[in-house]
Amino acid sequence: MANDNNVRLNRELTHELNRMQAGGTSYRQETALMALKLSRHVSVPESLRDRETARRYVRAAQLNVHEDRVEDVAKMLSMAARRAYSTPETAFSVDMKVQLEEKRNRFKARGLRVKS
């Protein structure tokens, strides 16, 4: 593994692979396995949050697969990178949590739907 940052991405992709093995199609299982194998060699895994960067990375790996598979692997890599490297709300400071709650309350007051 290149560094400790890869651990988070590999953990997300391993979780995805396990989830696919429990009930995903063989196509999705193969896609998850390809994404996991490719993730082990990336030097800056946070950069894969951008779908276009992930797409270029998968194409550069020169997999002998159809373009649809390239897109699916890139999508899986970018989604896993977003989950692994995005800051969860629980890690926000108290001030940020207060600001988020105020914003939610303003939306609720206007009758707009808010994700929790």
C-alpha positions, -999 to 999 in steps of 0.1 A, spaced: 0 0 0 12 35 -9 3 51 25 -21 52 53 -46 72 33 -52 42 11 -65 23 41 -97 43 43 -104 39 6 -96 2 7 -119 -2 37 -148 14 19 -142 -7 -12 -139 -39 8 -172 -30 25 -188 -25 -9 -174 -58 -22 -187 -76 8 -221 -60 3 -221 -70 -34 -212 -106 -25 -242 -107 -1 -267 -98 -28 -252 -81 -58 -250 -93 -94 -219 -109 -107 -213 -78 -128 -214 -56 -98 -192 -80 -78 -165 -79 -106 -168 -41 -107 -162 -39 -70 -132 -63 -72 -117 -43 -100 -121 -10 -81 -105 -26 -50 -75 -39 -70 -70 -5 -87 -73 14 -54 -42 -3 -40 -20 15 -65 -33 50 -63 -9 75 -48 -34 102 -38 -67 85 -31 -85 117 -21 -82 128 -57 -106 100 -68 -135 120 -52 -137 137 -86 -154 114 -111 -134 127 -141 -101 120 -122 -113 85 -113 -123 79 -150 -88 90 -162 -72 68 -136 -92 38 -146 -85 44 -183 -48 48 -176 -48 14 -159 -55 0 -194 -79 -26 -184 -90 -47 -213 -127 -40 -206 -157 -23 -223 -162 15 -218 -193 9 -197 -172 -11 -172 -146 17 -171 -174 41 -162 -188 18 -136 -154 12 -119 -147 49 -120 -181 56 -104 -175 30 -77 -140 45 -69 -153 80 -68 -183 72 -46 -161 52 -22 -135 80 -21 -163 105 -12 -175 83 16 -140 77 29 -126 113 27 -156 135 33 -160 150 67 -189 135 85 -212 159 104 -203 143 137 -167 156 133 -178 192 129 -171 217 156 -199 228 179 -202 262 161 -206 245 127 -233 222 142 -252 252 155 -249 269 121 -262 238 104 -291 235 128 -300 272 123 -300 267 85 -322 236 88 -347 256 110 -348 284 84 -356 258 57 -383 242 79 -398 276 86 -402 282 48 -418 247 44 -389 233 24 -378 197 28 -345 192 47 -323 161 48 -314 150 83 
